[in-house]
Amino acid sequence: MDISSIAQEYYKLRDLWSAAEKDQSWKLAVWVAQYADVEIIDKFMQIEQSPVGEANDIFFRFETEYKGDRQVFEEQLWNEFLTWFTPHPDKEKDLHRALWENNMIREQFIPDSQLPSDAASLFSELERLKMSITDQSGQFYFCLYFPLAVQTQQNIAHWFQQVIGTLPHSLRLVTMDLAEERRIELQGKKDGEFLYHYLKPKLKMAEAIKNEMYKSSDSYNTVDPDARFRKQVIVVMDSTTKKVQNRTDTEVKRLLNITKEIGTVSSKIAGLLVASQAYFSVQNTKKSEEYTDKALEESSKAMAEDDATGYPVWKSCMLLKAALLYGNKNRDAALLIYQDLSEKASQRQDVYYIMEANRLIAHIYYEKNNLQKAFENVLFSLAAGAYLEIGVRRQSTFLHAAFMALYLGKQIKTADEVNEIKLQLADWLGDDWEVLLAQAGVDSASLKMEQSVWKEQLSKLKN
């Protein structure tokens, strides 16, 4: 039996980076990652960026997306860099404050905002920032990390190739590439030394995650039905990944038998919801809808009886039901589901689901070319989302609603009214809201539900 753990896989990454760090020749390091390994590699880079990181180098993460235009990309990178030194409402995201309060810099750093908005200015200011680091006793680099998310539209390898020759000695670039779809395969030397370094971790993340899940489900307890239920959920979802000799039907039946043995309303509803998600995963929409309807029926009963377990499952079922209806081209029926969800969420002051339901209602009205109704609902979505913590707003679908409100406002409102929307977005998201929306990759294409929104909802429920 494979005994891989997430900790073991993490240490493999740490050891691999430690070896790369000692090689002072390269200027760009590329993590060549399997699909299953992307998240842990990205988390590793995040940890190294934090105060608990163990590497000697100091890491900075850029979120600006590369879309093929060098001048625009470098201007956006420069603007993102400037935001690091603007006071942030969320203390954890205030980079300059963190450097200063942790005594990592000798004096407060003020970037020269009058410089041209290009890579040369960015690199020179980063060099100047590096010189202000308090501890200069050992050899260290500034590593600029460009995650996989910034290169979804265009191949960022072109930009790396353009700037690698001008990168100062004290700076290094780091990024990620998919092993199954290689895009960054640069080769080259400078002064006889290789400029590019490829890290190819051999991880067993699927096994490690499965082992952790079995631990949390108390897999050694074969008597307790609750423990067997948790274990069987894992077995059911694992069965959906098998294309040959698929056992989803068998494993779902076992799961539902265990819920009968447990005998509680919450376990029955949870089992039905897992079954609906499993059948969606194997593209059996008929059975997925069947189990979704059963879960909705049972959770509605629980809600009517003031059972606390009813509403959390009911709202998940409603999202799944609406997404399935939309996938079957039944927009009007999906609209009714979202409207019902919005009403019930309002009764319970569930601001996140009020925001989400109205955002999705707005998308459907947009597709029906009813821009006024779309605009009204997206404003309702934003008004609800405004009650969330600012950290949640800045990392959630609130950003999609914000872009949609701005986009629709420009279509049907006056310039003064659009300016009011911009001022409100600055209040809700911070003065860097425009950079934030650009980094999130939201654009007019995201207003079309067919290719984005409903699949996004289904993938959330699948996970």
Helices and strands as residue ranges (DSSP letters): H 6-22, E 28-33, G 35-37, H 38-49, E 58-61, H 70-83, G 91-93, H 95-101, H 119-131, E 142-146, G 148-151, H 157-163, G 164-166, E 171-178, G 179-181, E 189-190, E 193-194, E 196-199, H 205-216, H 225-239, H 248-262, H 265-281, H 285-304, H 310-327, H 331-347, H 351-367, H 371-385, H 390-393, H 398-412, H 415-429, H 433-440, G 444-447, G 449-451, H 453-462
